[in-house]
Amino acid sequence: MKTIKIYRKVAKLKKIDMFYFDTQNHEKTILCLHGMYGRAETWVDFINRYGKEYRIIAPDQRGHGLSSKPIARYTAEEMAEDIIELLDYLKIASVILVGHSMGGGTAGYLGAVYPDYIDALAILDMSANGPERRSTLPLEQLPTEAPFTKGWPMPFKSLQEAKNYIRQAAGSELEYHYFMNSLTETVEGYCMMFSSQAMAAYRTYYTNWYHLLPKIKCLVLLIRAKGSDAVSDEDFDKMQSLISYCLAYEMKNPDHNVHIADKEEFYKYFDLFLEEYKSRFIGVS
């Protein structure tokens, strides 16, 4: 597979600075949103696969990677506003949007609330289920540790210590590499690039978003991992029933990182999604 040149950029938005990957090579754009604890880096293989035909943009969302990490609620509304600002900053009228896990929630919100910006939408291993009401916990009372990494002995004293600990904590080799992508060295030692408080905020203020699904009028791709802990059978069926134009698939691999767990199978489904979009929505056979 030919390697696509990636430009590393920072957009100065109203509330944050947003770091992003950008191939800058075509007019039609696919924008990719990573999951919780993730980074733009998780999309590199996807970029190499589709970058010959599409411009691919992949930001570090707020609270993650090299983007700003403000004290905020990290709701889908806030994170979606960042993406709309990014698109306006880049003068991009509309995109095919792909979101994994947390990014899938943001993508769903964007598809429902900002339909003019979204031509087609892929939601990867993310359920619309959640609490019916948003927490009213004041920001100043938020926990300072992220749910998954709570208790990790950070900063790690050495790179080897970090590798050993993360490998033991991770549920799979893919999850190990997922977290290693966010490991960085500081003067104190090795830490994660995401904000622990941001991760705690996202979990605290997350809410159910089934009500948004009927508002999404573009083509939607739903993919979940086999026997997914993130998307139950009931959730998967309900989401499909509420979406007007939906393609839905279950990966054979149970890993949550569906876009990298079995790339051949994932790309087969994503190719079908792109073909359906071209034939049904823009008349390309």
N, C-alpha and C positions, 0 to 999 in steps of 0.2 A: 504494500500500500504506500503510495507516494505521500511524503510528509508535506503538509500544508503550512505555509509561513504564518505564524501567529504574531500579531503586534500586541504589545502589552501597554495599556493606556490607563489614564485616570481621568474620570469626568468630574468636574467641579459642579455638583448639584446644589440645590438650595440648602439642604440640611446635612448632607454628607458628601464626602469624596468617595466615588465609587471606582474601584479598580476593575478592569475587564480585559478579557481576551477579545481580539477582533481580527478576522482574516482580511477584511477590507477588499474583497476580491470580486464580489458580484452584487447585483442590485437586490435580488430576492434574498431575504434574511431569515435564518433560523436563530432564535434567541433561546439559550439554555440556562435554566435555573437549577443550581445544585441543592442538595438536601442539607438538613441540619448538621452542623459541624463540618460541612464540606467547603469546597473551593471550586473556582473555575477549572482548576487542574483536572477534575474528575471527567471533564468532557473532551480531553485531548484526542482519544481514539475516535470519538464521534466526529470531531472536527476533521480529522484526517479522512474519515469515511465520506462525509457529505460536503467537505469544503471545496471540492472540485466543481460543484454545481451551485452551491449556495454560499452567501456570506454568513459566517457563523460568529455570533457574539455570545460570550459567556462571562457574566460578571461574578465577582465575589459580592454576595448580598451583604447588606448592612450587618454589622456584628461579626463578620467572617473575614478571614484572610487579610488582604491588604486594604480593604475598605474601612470606612469610619465605623466606630463602635459607640454610638451615643447611648446615653441612658434613655431608654424608651420602652414601649410595650411590645415592640416587634410583632405587631398584628399583621394580618394579610393586607389590611388597608395601607398601613405605613410602608410595607415592603413593595406593594404594587405601585404606590405613588413614586417610589424611587425608580422603578422600571419605566414608568411613563416619562418621568423627567429625563432618564437616560436616552430613551428613544427620541424625545424632542431635542435633546442636546445634540444627538447624532443626525437629526433631520431624517429619521426613518419613519415613514408613514404607517407601516404595518408589518407584522412578522408572523411566521409560524413559531409558536411558542411551545417549548418543552420544559416540563418541570418534574423533578424527581423528589419524592417525599415532601419535606417542607416546601420545596420549590413548586411542587404540584399544587399545594394549597394556594400559594401566591398566584400561580398560573390560572387556577380555577377562578379566583377572584377577578383577575384581569379579564378573562374571557367573558365574565358576566357583567362587569361594571364598565369596562372599556372596550366594547365589541369592535369599534372602528379600528382599533390598533391590532386586533388579533384575527388573522386569516384562518388559522387552524390551530388546534390545541392538543398536546399530548400530556397526560397525567400519569406518572409512573409510580406505582406502588404507594399510593396515597389515598386514604379514605376521607370522605366528607363528614364522617361521624365525629362527635366530640361533645363537650358540655353544651347545654342549651343556652346558658347565660355566661357572659364574660365575667371573670373575677373582678372584684372591686378593690383588690389589695393595692394600697398606695405604692407607688414606685419605690419610695424610700424604704419600704419593708420587704422588697424582693430579696430572695436568697442570693448569695454571691457565687454559688457553685452550680455548675451545669449538672443536669440529672445524671448523665452517663459517666461523666468524669469526676463526679463527687468522690472525694477521698483519694484521688490520685496524688502521689507525693511530688507535686510540682513546686518549684522548678526541678527537673531531673538534673543530677550532678554531671552526667555525661551522656553522650549520644547512645552509648551501649546500654546504659541503664534505662534510657527512654525506650529503646527498641525492645529490650527484654520485657519491660512492664507492659507496654502497649500490646505486644504479641500475646501475652498471657490474658490481658483484659478483653481483647477482641474476640468476637465469636467466630471469625473466619479469616482466612488470608486476605480476602478482599477488604474486610473491615479494618484489618491491620494497616493495609496500604492507604485506605481512606483517611485514617487518622494521621498516619505518617506524613501525608500531604500537607497537614496543618501544623506540623512540628517546626519550631524555629528556635534558633539559638539567641539568647540575650546575655547581658553581662551577668545576670544571676544564675543562668543555666538554661536548660531546654524547656520551653513552654509551648502551649498550643496557641495558634494564631487567632482562634475565635475567642470572643468575649464570653466567659462563663456566665456573667450576669445577663447577657443578651439571650443565651440559651435558656436560662431560667425564666426570663420574661416571656419568651415565645411559648414555653410550656404553660406558664401561669395564665396567660390571656387568650390562649387558643380556644376557639368555639366551633360548634357545629356549622357546616355551610351547605347542607343539602338544599336549602332554599334558593341558593344561587344557581344550581344546575339547570333548571328549566329556562333560565335567562340566557344560557349559552346557546347561540344559534349557529355557530360554526361547526365544522367537523371536529369530533373529539376522539382521540385514541386513549383507551384505558388499558394499562398493562399492570398486572400484579404478579408477584412471585408465587410459585406453587405453595399452597397451604399457608399463605401469607399471614404473618402475625399483625402486619400493618393494615391489611384489608380483608375483613372476614367475608365469607360467602354471602352473607346477608347484605353487607355494605356494598359489595361488588355488584350484586343484582340490583340493589336499590339505585345506585348511581347510574347504571345503564338505563333503568326505567325512566329516569328523570331527564335524560339528555336526548335531544331531538335527533342528532346525527352522530351515532356512536359506533366505533369499532372496538371490540374488547377481546383481550387475549390473556391467557395465563401462561407464564413461563414454566418450563419443566424444572428449572433450577429454583430452589427455595430461598436463595440469597436476596436480601432486600435491594441490593444494588443491581437492579434488573438490566440496566443499560450496559453493564460491564461483566455481569456474571456469566452470561453465555452470549457473546457478541453476535455470533452467527444467527441464533434464533431471534434475538432482539432486532437486528437489522432487517431480517425477513419481515417482521411485523411492521417496522417503521417504514420500510419500502412500500408495503401495501397501503399504509396510511398516506404516504406522499402520492402514490398513484391514484388513490381514491380522491384526494384533494384536487389533483390536477384534472382528473376526468370529470368529476361532479361539479366542482366549484369554479374552475377556470377554463373548462372545455378543452383540455389537452388530452388527446388519446394516446 
